[in-house]
Amino acid sequence: MHTYSFRLRPGQDLKKELEKVVQQQRIGAGAILTCVGSLTDVTLRLANQEGPSTWHGHFEIVSLVGTLSANGSHIHLSVSDSTGRTLGGHLLDGCTIYTTAELLIGVMPEITYTREPDPAFGYRELVVRKRKKK
């Protein structure tokens, strides 16, 4: 495994910037190892909901987890507000960095992730394959 460490700055969109790194680095199979930071806007798709839910204020990132691939990523975010109330769901565009987001991504060069329809539910789900050697 090798890693990428980077910081996102105020005003940047968490999901868009993550996707940019995945595409620029051509990540075939990666995982978010850790992330700390804060957001002013949070947009998530909550469990078993079709559309997005949005909150505005000041939030601490308490968890960011997921699989990353130029072929499709799957990321979940949990944040807490000033009272400690925690929200979580699928990360969507619209999560704006407040002060910082410090990220560490691990990349597994020997495998690749793709997303293919699962016959049980029809969703595009993770498929792991060994990477072909050149």
LUMBARO-969053 format. One record per residue: residue number from 1; residue in one letter; x, y, z of N, C-alpha, C, O, CB in turn. Coordinates in Angstrom, 1 decimal. Glycine has a CB too. Example, Ala and Ser with C-alpha at 12.3 -4.5 7.8 and 13.67 -1.06 7.14 Angstrom:
FIDREN    n  res     n_X     n_Y     n_Z    ca_X    ca_Y    ca_Z     c_X     c_Y     c_Z     o_X     o_Y     o_Z    cb_X    cb_Y    cb_Z
FIDREN    1    a    13.2    -5.7     7.8    12.3    -4.5     7.8    13.2    -3.3     7.8    14.2    -3.3     8.5    11.3    -4.5     9.0
FIDREN    2    s    12.8    -2.2     7.1    13.7    -1.1     7.1    12.9     0.0     7.9    13.4     1.1     8.0    14.1    -0.6     5.7
// end
This chain:
FIDREN    n  res     n_X     n_Y     n_Z    ca_X    ca_Y    ca_Z     c_X     c_Y     c_Z     o_X     o_Y     o_Z    cb_X    cb_Y    cb_Z
FIDREN    1    m     0.8    -1.2     0.0     0.0     0.0     0.0     0.9     1.2     0.0     1.9     1.3     0.7    -1.0     0.0     1.2
FIDREN    2    h     0.5     2.2    -0.7     1.1     3.5    -0.6     0.0     4.6    -0.3    -1.2     4.3    -0.4     1.9     3.9    -1.9
FIDREN    3    t     0.4     5.7     0.2    -0.5     6.7     0.7    -0.4     8.1     0.1     0.7     8.4    -0.4    -0.4     6.8     2.2
FIDREN    4    y    -1.5     8.8     0.1    -1.5    10.2    -0.2    -2.1    11.0     1.0    -3.1    10.6     1.5    -2.4    10.5    -1.5
FIDREN    5    s    -1.4    12.0     1.4    -1.8    12.9     2.4    -2.0    14.3     1.9    -1.1    14.8     1.1    -0.8    12.9     3.6
FIDREN    6    f    -3.1    15.0     2.2    -3.3    16.3     1.7    -4.3    17.0     2.5    -5.0    16.4     3.4    -3.8    16.3     0.2
FIDREN    7    r    -4.4    18.3     2.3    -5.3    19.2     3.1    -6.2    19.9     2.1    -5.7    20.5     1.1    -4.5    20.2     4.0
FIDREN    8    l    -7.5    20.0     2.4    -8.4    20.8     1.7    -8.6    22.1     2.4    -8.5    22.1     3.7    -9.8    20.0     1.4
FIDREN    9    r    -8.9    23.1     1.7    -9.0    24.5     2.3   -10.4    25.0     2.3   -11.3    24.5     1.7    -8.1    25.4     1.5
FIDREN   10    p   -10.6    26.1     3.1   -12.0    26.7     3.2   -12.6    27.0     1.9   -12.0    27.5     0.9   -11.9    28.0     4.0
FIDREN   11    g   -13.9    26.6     1.8   -14.7    26.9     0.6   -14.7    25.7    -0.4   -15.5    25.7    -1.3   -14.2    28.1    -0.1
FIDREN   12    q   -13.7    24.8    -0.3   -13.7    23.7    -1.3   -14.8    22.7    -0.9   -15.2    22.6     0.2   -12.3    23.0    -1.2
FIDREN   13    d   -15.2    21.9    -2.0   -16.2    20.9    -1.8   -15.5    19.6    -1.5   -14.8    19.1    -2.4   -17.1    20.8    -3.1
FIDREN   14    l   -15.9    18.9    -0.4   -15.2    17.7     0.0   -15.3    16.6    -1.0   -14.2    16.0    -1.4   -15.8    17.2     1.3
FIDREN   15    k   -16.4    16.3    -1.5   -16.6    15.2    -2.5   -15.9    15.5    -3.8   -15.2    14.7    -4.4   -18.1    14.9    -2.8
FIDREN   16    k   -16.1    16.7    -4.3   -15.5    17.1    -5.6   -14.0    17.0    -5.6   -13.4    16.6    -6.5   -16.0    18.5    -6.0
FIDREN   17    e   -13.4    17.5    -4.5   -12.0    17.5    -4.3   -11.4    16.1    -4.2   -10.4    15.7    -4.7   -11.5    18.3    -3.1
FIDREN   18    l   -12.1    15.2    -3.4   -11.8    13.8    -3.3   -11.8    13.2    -4.7   -10.9    12.4    -5.1   -12.7    13.1    -2.4
FIDREN   19    e   -12.8    13.4    -5.5   -13.0    12.8    -6.8   -11.8    13.3    -7.7   -11.3    12.6    -8.5   -14.3    13.2    -7.4
FIDREN   20    k   -11.5    14.6    -7.6   -10.4    15.2    -8.4    -9.1    14.4    -8.1    -8.3    14.1    -9.0   -10.2    16.7    -8.1
FIDREN   21    v    -8.8    14.2    -6.8    -7.5    13.4    -6.4    -7.6    12.0    -7.0    -6.6    11.6    -7.6    -7.4    13.4    -4.9
FIDREN   22    v    -8.7    11.3    -6.9    -8.8    10.0    -7.4    -8.6     9.9    -8.9    -7.9     9.1    -9.4   -10.2     9.4    -7.1
FIDREN   23    q    -9.1    10.9    -9.6    -8.9    10.9   -11.1    -7.5    11.3   -11.4    -6.9    10.7   -12.3    -9.9    11.9   -11.7
FIDREN   24    q    -7.0    12.4   -10.8    -5.6    12.8   -11.1    -4.6    11.8   -10.8    -3.6    11.6   -11.6    -5.3    14.1   -10.4
FIDREN   25    q    -4.7    11.0    -9.7    -3.8    10.0    -9.3    -4.1     8.7   -10.0    -3.3     7.7    -9.8    -3.7     9.9    -7.8
FIDREN   26    r    -5.2     8.6   -10.7    -5.6     7.3   -11.4    -5.7     6.2   -10.3    -5.2     5.1   -10.6    -4.6     7.0   -12.5
FIDREN   27    i    -6.4     6.5    -9.2    -6.5     5.5    -8.2    -7.5     4.4    -8.6    -8.6     4.7    -8.9    -7.0     6.1    -6.9
FIDREN   28    g    -7.0     3.1    -8.7    -7.8     2.0    -9.1    -8.5     1.3    -7.9    -9.6     0.8    -8.0    -7.0     1.0    -9.8
FIDREN   29    a    -7.8     1.4    -6.8    -8.4     0.8    -5.5    -7.8     1.5    -4.3    -6.6     1.4    -4.0    -8.1    -0.8    -5.4
FIDREN   30    g    -8.6     2.3    -3.7    -8.1     3.1    -2.5    -9.1     3.1    -1.4   -10.3     2.6    -1.6    -7.8     4.5    -2.9
FIDREN   31    a    -8.7     3.5    -0.2    -9.6     3.6     0.9    -9.2     4.9     1.7    -8.0     5.3     1.7    -9.4     2.4     1.8
FIDREN   32    i   -10.2     5.5     2.3   -10.0     6.7     3.1    -9.5     6.1     4.5   -10.3     5.4     5.1   -11.2     7.6     3.2
FIDREN   33    l    -8.3     6.4     4.9    -7.8     5.9     6.1    -8.2     6.8     7.3    -8.5     6.3     8.4    -6.3     5.8     6.1
FIDREN   34    t    -8.2     8.1     7.1    -8.6     9.1     8.1    -8.9    10.4     7.5    -8.4    10.8     6.5    -7.6     9.2     9.3
FIDREN   35    c    -9.8    11.2     8.2   -10.0    12.6     7.8   -10.5    13.3     9.1   -11.4    12.8     9.8   -11.1    12.6     6.7
FIDREN   36    v    -9.9    14.5     9.3   -10.4    15.4    10.3   -10.6    16.7     9.7    -9.9    17.1     8.8    -9.4    15.4    11.6
FIDREN   37    g   -11.6    17.5    10.2   -11.8    18.8     9.7   -13.2    19.3    10.1   -13.8    18.8    11.0   -11.7    18.8     8.2
FIDREN   38    s   -13.6    20.3     9.3   -14.9    20.9     9.6   -15.6    21.4     8.3   -15.0    21.7     7.3   -14.8    22.1    10.6
FIDREN   39    l   -16.9    21.5     8.4   -17.8    21.9     7.3   -18.8    23.0     7.7   -19.2    23.0     8.9   -18.5    20.6     6.7
FIDREN   40    t   -19.2    23.8     6.7   -20.3    24.7     7.0   -21.6    24.2     6.3   -22.7    24.6     6.8   -19.9    26.1     6.4
FIDREN   41    d   -21.5    23.5     5.3   -22.6    22.9     4.6   -22.4    21.4     4.5   -21.3    20.9     4.3   -22.9    23.5     3.2
FIDREN   42    v   -23.5    20.7     4.8   -23.5    19.2     4.7   -24.6    18.7     3.8   -25.8    19.1     4.0   -23.5    18.6     6.1
FIDREN   43    t   -24.3    17.9     2.8   -25.3    17.3     2.0   -25.0    15.8     1.9   -24.0    15.4     1.5   -25.2    17.9     0.5
FIDREN   44    l   -26.1    15.1     2.4   -26.0    13.6     2.5   -27.2    13.0     1.9   -28.3    13.6     1.8   -25.8    13.2     3.9
FIDREN   45    r   -27.0    11.7     1.4   -28.2    10.9     1.1   -28.3    10.0     2.3   -27.5     9.1     2.5   -28.0    10.1    -0.3
FIDREN   46    l   -29.4    10.1     3.0   -29.6     9.3     4.2   -30.1     7.9     3.8   -30.5     7.7     2.7   -30.7    10.0     5.1
FIDREN   47    a   -30.0     7.0     4.8   -30.4     5.6     4.6   -31.8     5.5     4.0   -32.7     6.0     4.6   -30.2     4.8     5.9
FIDREN   48    n   -31.9     4.7     2.9   -33.2     4.4     2.3   -34.0     5.6     1.9   -35.2     5.6     1.8   -34.0     3.6     3.3
FIDREN   49    q   -33.3     6.7     1.5   -33.9     7.9     1.0   -33.4     8.1    -0.5   -32.3     7.7    -0.8   -33.6     9.1     1.8
FIDREN   50    e   -34.2     8.6    -1.3   -33.9     8.9    -2.7   -33.1    10.1    -2.9   -32.0    10.1    -3.6   -35.1     8.9    -3.6
FIDREN   51    g   -33.5    11.2    -2.3   -32.9    12.5    -2.6   -32.0    13.0    -1.5   -31.8    12.3    -0.5   -33.9    13.5    -2.8
FIDREN   52    p   -31.3    14.1    -1.7   -30.4    14.6    -0.7   -31.1    15.4     0.4   -32.2    15.8     0.3   -29.4    15.6    -1.4
FIDREN   53    s   -30.3    15.4     1.6   -30.7    16.2     2.7   -29.6    17.2     3.0   -28.4    16.8     2.9   -31.0    15.3     4.0
FIDREN   54    t   -29.9    18.4     3.3   -28.9    19.5     3.5   -29.0    20.2     4.8   -30.1    20.4     5.3   -28.9    20.5     2.3
FIDREN   55    w   -27.9    20.5     5.4   -27.8    21.2     6.7   -26.8    22.4     6.5   -25.8    22.2     5.8   -27.5    20.3     7.9
FIDREN   56    h   -27.1    23.5     7.2   -26.1    24.6     7.2   -25.8    25.0     8.6   -26.7    24.9     9.5   -26.8    25.9     6.4
FIDREN   57    g   -24.5    25.3     8.9   -24.1    25.7    10.2   -22.6    25.4    10.3   -21.8    25.6     9.3   -24.9    24.9    11.3
FIDREN   58    h   -22.2    24.9    11.5   -20.8    24.5    11.7   -20.7    23.1    12.2   -21.4    22.8    13.2   -20.0    25.5    12.6
FIDREN   59    f   -20.0    22.3    11.5   -20.0    20.8    11.8   -18.5    20.3    11.8   -17.7    20.7    11.0   -20.8    20.0    10.8
FIDREN   60    e   -18.3    19.4    12.8   -17.0    18.7    12.8   -17.1    17.4    12.1   -18.1    16.7    12.2   -16.6    18.4    14.3
FIDREN   61    i   -16.1    17.1    11.3   -16.1    15.8    10.6   -15.6    14.8    11.7   -14.5    14.9    12.2   -15.1    15.8     9.3
FIDREN   62    v   -16.5    13.8    12.0   -16.1    12.8    13.0   -15.8    11.5    12.3   -15.2    10.6    13.0   -17.3    12.6    14.0
FIDREN   63    s   -16.2    11.3    11.1   -15.8    10.1    10.3   -16.0    10.3     8.9   -17.0    10.9     8.4   -16.7     8.9    10.8
FIDREN   64    l   -15.1     9.9     8.1   -15.2     9.8     6.6   -14.6     8.5     6.2   -13.4     8.3     6.4   -14.5    11.0     5.9
FIDREN   65    v   -15.4     7.6     5.7   -14.9     6.3     5.3   -15.4     5.9     3.9   -16.4     6.5     3.4   -15.4     5.2     6.3
FIDREN   66    g   -14.6     5.1     3.2   -15.1     4.6     1.9   -14.1     4.0     1.1   -12.9     4.0     1.4   -15.7     5.8     1.2
FIDREN   67    t   -14.6     3.4     0.0   -13.7     2.9    -1.0   -13.6     3.9    -2.2   -14.6     4.5    -2.5   -14.2     1.5    -1.5
FIDREN   68    l   -12.4     4.0    -2.8   -12.2     5.0    -3.8   -11.7     4.3    -5.1   -10.9     3.4    -5.0   -11.2     6.0    -3.3
FIDREN   69    s   -12.2     4.7    -6.2   -11.7     4.2    -7.5   -12.1     5.2    -8.6   -13.2     5.8    -8.5   -12.3     2.8    -7.8
FIDREN   70    a   -11.2     5.3    -9.6   -11.6     6.1   -10.8   -12.8     5.5   -11.5   -13.4     6.1   -12.3   -10.4     6.2   -11.7
FIDREN   71    n   -13.1     4.2   -11.2   -14.2     3.5   -11.7   -15.5     3.6   -10.9   -16.5     3.0   -11.2   -13.9     2.0   -11.9
FIDREN   72    g   -15.5     4.4    -9.8   -16.6     4.6    -8.9   -16.2     4.5    -7.5   -15.7     3.4    -7.1   -17.7     3.7    -9.3
FIDREN   73    s   -16.6     5.5    -6.7   -16.3     5.4    -5.2   -17.6     5.3    -4.4   -18.7     5.5    -5.0   -15.5     6.7    -4.8
FIDREN   74    h   -17.4     4.9    -3.2   -18.6     4.8    -2.3   -18.1     5.4    -0.9   -17.3     4.7    -0.2   -19.1     3.3    -2.1
FIDREN   75    i   -18.6     6.5    -0.5   -18.1     7.2     0.6   -19.2     7.6     1.6   -20.3     8.1     1.2   -17.3     8.5     0.2
FIDREN   76    h   -19.0     7.4     2.9   -19.9     7.8     3.9   -19.3     8.8     4.8   -18.1     8.8     5.1   -20.4     6.6     4.8
FIDREN   77    l   -20.1     9.8     5.3   -19.6    10.9     6.1   -20.5    11.0     7.4   -21.7    10.8     7.3   -19.7    12.3     5.3
FIDREN   78    s   -19.8    11.2     8.5   -20.6    11.5     9.8   -20.0    12.8    10.3   -18.8    13.1    10.3   -20.4    10.4    10.8
FIDREN   79    v   -20.9    13.7    10.7   -20.5    15.0    11.2   -21.3    15.2    12.5   -22.4    14.7    12.7   -20.8    16.2    10.2
FIDREN   80    s   -20.7    16.1    13.4   -21.5    16.5    14.6   -21.6    18.0    14.7   -20.8    18.7    14.2   -20.8    15.9    15.9
FIDREN   81    d   -22.7    18.4    15.3   -22.9    19.9    15.4   -22.4    20.4    16.8   -21.8    19.6    17.5   -24.4    20.2    15.2
FIDREN   82    s   -22.7    21.6    17.1   -22.2    22.2    18.4   -22.8    21.6    19.6   -22.3    21.8    20.7   -22.5    23.7    18.4
FIDREN   83    t   -23.9    20.8    19.5   -24.5    20.1    20.6   -24.0    18.6    20.7   -24.4    17.9    21.7   -26.0    20.2    20.5
FIDREN   84    g   -23.2    18.2    19.7   -22.8    16.8    19.7   -23.7    15.9    18.9   -23.4    14.7    18.8   -22.6    16.3    21.1
FIDREN   85    r   -24.8    16.5    18.4   -25.7    15.6    17.6   -25.0    15.2    16.3   -24.4    16.0    15.7   -27.1    16.4    17.2
FIDREN   86    t   -25.1    14.0    16.0   -24.4    13.4    14.9   -25.3    13.0    13.7   -26.4    12.4    14.0   -23.5    12.2    15.3
FIDREN   87    l   -24.9    13.3    12.5   -25.6    13.0    11.3   -24.7    12.2    10.4   -23.5    12.4    10.5   -26.1    14.3    10.5
FIDREN   88    g   -25.2    11.2     9.7   -24.4    10.5     8.8   -25.1     9.9     7.6   -26.3     9.7     7.7   -23.7     9.4     9.5
FIDREN   89    g   -24.4     9.7     6.5   -25.0     9.1     5.3   -24.0     9.1     4.2   -22.8     9.3     4.4   -26.3     9.9     4.9
FIDREN   90    h   -24.5     8.9     2.9   -23.7     8.9     1.7   -23.2    10.3     1.4   -24.1    11.2     1.4   -24.5     8.3     0.5
FIDREN   91    l   -21.9    10.5     1.2   -21.4    11.8     0.9   -21.9    12.2    -0.5   -21.8    11.5    -1.5   -19.8    11.8     0.9
FIDREN   92    l   -22.4    13.5    -0.6   -22.8    14.1    -1.9   -22.1    15.4    -2.1   -21.5    15.9    -1.1   -24.3    14.3    -1.9
FIDREN   93    d   -22.1    15.9    -3.3   -21.6    17.2    -3.6   -22.4    18.2    -2.7   -23.6    18.0    -2.4   -21.8    17.6    -5.1
FIDREN   94    g   -21.7    19.3    -2.2   -22.3    20.3    -1.4   -21.9    20.3     0.0   -22.5    20.9     0.9   -23.8    20.1    -1.4
FIDREN   95    c   -20.8    19.6     0.3   -20.2    19.6     1.7   -19.0    20.6     1.6   -17.9    20.2     1.1   -19.7    18.1     2.2
FIDREN   96    t   -19.2    21.8     2.1   -18.2    22.8     2.0   -17.3    22.9     3.2   -17.7    22.9     4.4   -18.9    24.2     1.9
FIDREN   97    i   -16.0    22.9     2.9   -15.0    23.0     4.0   -15.1    24.3     4.7   -15.1    25.4     4.1   -13.5    22.8     3.4
FIDREN   98    y   -15.1    24.2     6.1   -15.1    25.5     6.9   -13.6    25.9     7.1   -13.2    27.0     6.6   -15.8    25.2     8.2
FIDREN   99    t   -12.9    25.2     8.0   -11.5    25.6     8.2   -10.5    24.7     7.6    -9.5    25.2     7.0   -11.2    25.6     9.7
FIDREN  100    t   -10.7    23.4     7.5    -9.8    22.5     7.0   -10.4    21.1     6.8   -11.4    20.8     7.4    -8.5    22.4     7.8
FIDREN  101    a    -9.8    20.3     6.0   -10.1    18.8     6.0    -8.7    18.2     5.7    -8.2    18.4     4.6   -11.2    18.4     4.9
FIDREN  102    e    -8.2    17.4     6.6    -6.9    16.8     6.5    -7.2    15.3     6.2    -7.8    14.6     7.0    -6.0    17.0     7.8
FIDREN  103    l    -6.7    14.8     5.1    -7.0    13.5     4.6    -5.8    12.6     4.4    -4.7    13.1     4.0    -7.8    13.6     3.3
FIDREN  104    l    -6.0    11.3     4.6    -5.0    10.3     4.3    -5.7     9.2     3.6    -6.7     8.6     4.1    -4.3     9.8     5.7
FIDREN  105    i    -5.2     8.9     2.4    -5.8     7.9     1.5    -4.8     6.8     1.3    -3.6     7.1     1.1    -6.3     8.5     0.1
FIDREN  106    g    -5.2     5.6     1.4    -4.3     4.4     1.1    -4.7     3.8    -0.2    -5.9     3.7    -0.5    -4.5     3.3     2.3
FIDREN  107    v    -3.7     3.4    -1.0    -3.9     2.9    -2.3    -3.3     1.5    -2.4    -2.2     1.3    -2.0    -3.3     3.8    -3.4
FIDREN  108    m    -4.1     0.6    -2.9    -3.6    -0.8    -3.1    -3.4    -1.1    -4.6    -4.3    -1.3    -5.3    -4.7    -1.8    -2.5
FIDREN  109    p    -2.1    -1.0    -5.0    -1.8    -1.1    -6.5    -2.0    -2.4    -7.1    -2.0    -2.5    -8.3    -0.4    -0.6    -6.7
FIDREN  110    e    -2.1    -3.5    -6.3    -2.2    -4.8    -6.8    -3.7    -5.2    -7.2    -3.9    -6.3    -7.8    -1.7    -5.8    -5.9
FIDREN  111    i    -4.7    -4.4    -6.8    -6.1    -4.7    -7.1    -6.7    -3.4    -7.8    -6.2    -2.3    -7.7    -6.8    -5.1    -5.9
FIDREN  112    t    -7.9    -3.7    -8.3    -8.7    -2.6    -8.9   -10.1    -2.8    -8.5   -10.6    -3.9    -8.4    -8.5    -2.5   -10.4
FIDREN  113    y   -10.8    -1.7    -8.2   -12.3    -1.7    -7.9   -13.1    -1.3    -9.1   -12.7    -0.3    -9.8   -12.5    -0.8    -6.6
FIDREN  114    t   -14.2    -2.0    -9.3   -15.1    -1.5   -10.3   -16.5    -1.6    -9.6   -16.6    -2.1    -8.5   -15.1    -2.4   -11.6
FIDREN  115    r   -17.5    -1.1   -10.3   -18.9    -1.1    -9.8   -19.7    -1.7   -10.9   -19.8    -1.3   -12.0   -19.4     0.4    -9.4
FIDREN  116    e   -20.4    -2.8   -10.5   -21.3    -3.5   -11.5   -22.6    -3.8   -10.9   -22.7    -3.9    -9.6   -20.6    -4.8   -11.9
FIDREN  117    p   -23.7    -3.8   -11.7   -25.0    -4.1   -11.1   -25.1    -5.4   -10.4   -24.7    -6.4   -10.9   -26.1    -4.0   -12.3
FIDREN  118    d   -25.7    -5.3    -9.2   -25.9    -6.6    -8.4   -27.3    -7.0    -8.7   -28.3    -6.3    -8.5   -25.7    -6.3    -6.9
FIDREN  119    p   -27.5    -8.3    -9.1   -28.8    -8.8    -9.5   -29.8    -8.8    -8.3   -31.0    -8.7    -8.6   -28.7   -10.2   -10.0
FIDREN  120    a   -29.3    -8.8    -7.1   -30.2    -8.9    -5.9   -31.0    -7.6    -5.8   -32.2    -7.6    -5.5   -29.5    -9.2    -4.7
FIDREN  121    f   -30.3    -6.4    -6.0   -31.0    -5.1    -5.7   -30.9    -4.2    -6.9   -31.7    -3.2    -7.0   -30.3    -4.5    -4.6
FIDREN  122    g   -30.0    -4.5    -7.9   -29.9    -3.6    -9.1   -28.9    -2.5    -8.9   -28.6    -1.8    -9.9   -31.2    -3.1    -9.4
FIDREN  123    y   -28.4    -2.3    -7.7   -27.5    -1.2    -7.5   -26.1    -1.6    -8.0   -25.8    -2.8    -8.1   -27.3    -0.9    -6.0
FIDREN  124    r   -25.3    -0.6    -8.4   -23.9    -0.9    -8.8   -23.1    -1.1    -7.6   -22.9    -0.1    -6.8   -23.4     0.3    -9.7
FIDREN  125    e   -22.6    -2.3    -7.4   -21.9    -2.7    -6.2   -20.4    -3.0    -6.5   -20.1    -3.2    -7.7   -22.6    -3.9    -5.5
FIDREN  126    l   -19.6    -3.0    -5.5   -18.2    -3.2    -5.6   -17.8    -4.6    -6.1   -18.4    -5.6    -5.7   -17.5    -3.0    -4.2
FIDREN  127    v   -16.9    -4.6    -7.1   -16.3    -5.8    -7.6   -14.8    -5.6    -7.5   -14.2    -4.6    -8.0   -16.7    -6.1    -9.1
FIDREN  128    v   -14.1    -6.5    -6.8   -12.6    -6.4    -6.6   -11.9    -7.4    -7.6   -12.3    -8.6    -7.6   -12.2    -6.7    -5.1
FIDREN  129    r   -10.9    -6.9    -8.3   -10.2    -7.8    -9.2    -8.7    -7.5    -9.0    -8.3    -6.4    -8.7   -10.6    -7.5   -10.7
FIDREN  130    k    -7.9    -8.6    -9.2    -6.5    -8.4    -9.3    -6.1    -7.6   -10.5    -6.6    -7.9   -11.6    -5.7    -9.8    -9.2
FIDREN  131    r    -5.2    -6.7   -10.3    -4.7    -5.9   -11.4    -3.8    -6.7   -12.3    -3.0    -7.4   -11.9    -4.0    -4.6   -10.9
FIDREN  132    k    -4.0    -6.5   -13.6    -3.2    -7.2   -14.6    -1.8    -6.6   -14.6    -1.7    -5.4   -14.6    -3.8    -7.1   -16.0
FIDREN  133    k    -0.8    -7.5   -14.6     0.6    -7.0   -14.6     1.0    -6.6   -16.0     0.6    -7.3   -16.9     1.5    -8.0   -14.0
FIDREN  134    k     1.8    -5.6   -16.1     2.2    -5.1   -17.4     3.5    -5.8   -17.8     4.0    -5.6   -18.9     2.4    -3.6   -17.4
// end
